[in-house]
């Protein structure tokens, strides 16, 4: 298919076969301009030049660049925070205690940011992107300040949850604004820039966190958020102006639905995070939490059906393009658990690498992902959004399966190559789907749609962590039960501690445990391969070959 066939494939505006005509109103980054897509949607993405391709006069690019800088700064704020905190955990625990619950520093943030995504998405469609983004940055800033002042682990976890409440607003709203500010033809540029910012923050975060933990107080890992957040607040407050909509188009906020979704999502994620860790899966706490989640979910569905403006409307799942993308992104979240969670364990336990070396192998994926995202437009302009995503996740399935064929023990460059190739494949998969689904809806539905996609990805990661953790534990438990040698740990939880002290084990026991861990990680990557194949099937069977892209001007 030639590049001229893109319009027939996805109706991309500006290409042969694309559509032109009235469309939804866009956010305008120019402080003196408001209006519809024809006035604002074709503004320059930061390049100087008075005219667009259609002969229209463009507003000055400087405010647009300022808003884009603020969006990238906000994206970097969220990414850097997640990467920097992990390296300071030993110092935090040594100062405030609470080793038994320190994992909730991460789990609490994830719970809060995930369950609020649909709420903030709907609010951004109802109230506008700017107030939601300003609220999110303010809450994130307050949470960061309180985290720095935490006096014990309980307080730190509570303040991280507050910080997560702000982080949920940042993730979805930044992605939605990127679609508002840029027409489809120019959107890969901003998405690629944000991918680079995310990757750079993920790479720099551990090193910066290590430096702060080593040469300063751990509280500075939260305090460095303050100037970044304040700068983003000032730029967005000054330069971002949204179109004025008719008062009659704003419906009542569905606070009952928002509370129900928050409670239902929180219960589900809490059950998935704690199940198999704090208590066995087939135990009273797990059954109770999952049962309560199901009952509350039915109640939420009933409430949302009666709401005039539901937080998570039914059309999100009734429209094939959105439903297919949601399911595919859930599969992405599930398969991401294998490289992000189990690859570091494999590198340290099986390959006997240091934590820094294991981190370098894991971060290899973040090097190629943004590069792939930067050039993915050349793929989807030829084959379309759906087929580009199918190619990406199909290649990812082959790469994930190839990991299970690595020799024992593998050379460090081999899993590093796996991660490099996987990042490139997933860059072809994720970005076209997000861009496609955002382009199928009008302005008033874009926040809800974007939030539903990100929510499904986050839930997929939580389900994947629980599922793959259970698979790994079952494999290790089976190998321990069938162990031919004596002196091996009797419980899966004791494997890591035993491998930290191999000299205290019987001859050959450490090697047997490493092979057991290798088999467990192989089984996890098999599950990830199945998730990738499931994403391929979902896209081929449910997603339309031609996404119904709406006209832009």
Secondary structure as UniProt FT lines:
FT   HELIX           3..5
FT   HELIX           6..10
FT   TURN            13..14
FT   TURN            16..17
FT   TURN            31..32
FT   HELIX           37..41
FT   TURN            53..54
FT   HELIX           62..86
FT   TURN            87..88
FT   HELIX           89..96
FT   HELIX           99..101
FT   TURN            102..103
FT   HELIX           104..115
FT   HELIX           117..127
FT   HELIX           129..148
FT   HELIX           153..181
FT   HELIX           184..215
FT   TURN            218..219
FT   HELIX           220..239
FT   HELIX           247..249
FT   HELIX           255..274
FT   TURN            276..278
FT   TURN            281..282
FT   HELIX           284..306
FT   TURN            308..309
FT   TURN            311..312
FT   HELIX           315..318
FT   HELIX           320..337
FT   HELIX           338..342
FT   HELIX           343..349
FT   HELIX           355..375
FT   HELIX           377..383
FT   HELIX           385..403
FT   TURN            404..405
FT   HELIX           412..438
FT   TURN            439..440
FT   HELIX           443..481
FT   HELIX           492..494
FT   HELIX           495..500
FT   HELIX           502..504
FT   TURN            507..508
FT   HELIX           509..541
//
